[in-house]
């Protein structure tokens, strides 16, 4: 998961271009299992970030492939870095609930 605060002057058109590019990454990077991103919902917490990306992978190797992938790096360099004033990220393992018959 990564969250971003936009730099002053970040335009809605630039954010739209970023979102369009992010939307194409799952088709280019097969290691991505789930990929969600979007603007803050604006629910009244002023300390929130402006944008978030949440990506799921089978394992750490899948994440490493995504992180280094040329398509991902292109989005970062061309579209993300010019917008960002602050970035925070965290990687964590999901614990899925046991399904029926999973002892």
C-alpha positions in Angstrom: 0.0 0.0 0.0 1.2 3.5 -0.8 -0.4 6.8 0.0 0.5 10.2 -1.5 0.1 13.8 -0.9 0.1 15.9 -4.0 2.5 18.8 -4.5 0.9 22.3 -4.7 -0.3 22.8 -8.2 -0.9 19.2 -9.1 -3.6 19.3 -11.7 -6.7 17.1 -12.0 -5.6 16.3 -15.6 -2.3 15.0 -14.4 -4.0 12.9 -11.7 -6.4 11.5 -14.3 -3.4 10.6 -16.5 -1.8 8.8 -13.6 -5.0 6.9 -12.9 -5.3 5.8 -16.5 -1.7 4.5 -16.5 -2.1 2.7 -13.2 -5.3 1.0 -14.6 -3.2 -0.6 -17.3 -0.5 -2.1 -15.1 -2.3 -5.3 -14.2 -2.5 -6.2 -17.9 1.3 -5.7 -18.2 2.4 -7.2 -14.9 1.0 -10.7 -14.3 2.3 -10.9 -10.8 -0.4 -8.4 -9.7 -3.3 -10.3 -8.2 -5.5 -7.3 -7.2 -5.0 -3.6 -7.8 -7.0 -0.7 -6.4 -6.3 3.0 -6.4 -8.1 6.2 -6.0 -8.5 9.6 -4.5 -9.3 10.2 -0.8 -13.0 9.9 -0.2 -13.0 13.2 1.7 -14.8 12.0 4.7 -13.7 14.9 6.8 -10.3 13.9 8.2 -8.0 16.7 7.1 -4.8 14.7 7.8 -5.6 12.2 5.1 -3.4 11.6 2.0 -4.7 12.6 -1.4 -4.4 9.3 -3.2 -3.8 5.6 -2.4 -2.6 2.5 -4.3 -3.3 -1.0 -2.8 -1.8 -4.0 -4.7 -1.9 -7.7 -3.8 0.7 -10.3 -4.8 1.2 -14.0 -4.1 4.5 -13.4 -2.4 7.5 -11.1 -1.9 8.9 -12.1 -5.2 5.8 -11.0 -7.0 6.0 -7.6 -5.3 9.7 -7.3 -6.2 8.9 -8.1 -9.9 6.1 -5.4 -9.8 8.4 -2.8 -8.1 11.2 -3.3 -10.7 9.0 -3.8 -13.8 9.7 -1.3 -16.6 6.0 -0.4 -17.0 5.7 0.4 -13.3 8.9 2.4 -13.3 7.7 4.4 -16.3 4.5 5.4 -14.5 6.6 6.5 -11.4 9.0 8.6 -13.4 6.7 10.2 -16.0 3.5 10.6 -14.1 3.8 10.1 -10.3 7.0 11.9 -9.2 5.9 15.2 -10.8 2.8 15.1 -8.6 4.1 14.0 -5.3 5.0 16.1 -2.3 5.0 13.2 0.2 4.8 9.4 -0.1 4.4 6.7 2.5 4.2 3.0 2.0 3.9 -0.3 3.8 4.0 -3.9 2.7 2.2 -6.5 4.9 1.0 -10.0 4.6 -2.8 -10.6 4.5 -4.3 -13.1 6.9 -7.3 -14.6 5.1 -10.1 -16.2 7.1 -10.4 -20.0 7.0 -13.0 -21.2 4.5 -15.4 -24.1 5.0 -13.4 -27.3 5.5 -10.1 -25.5 6.3 -9.5 -27.2 9.6 
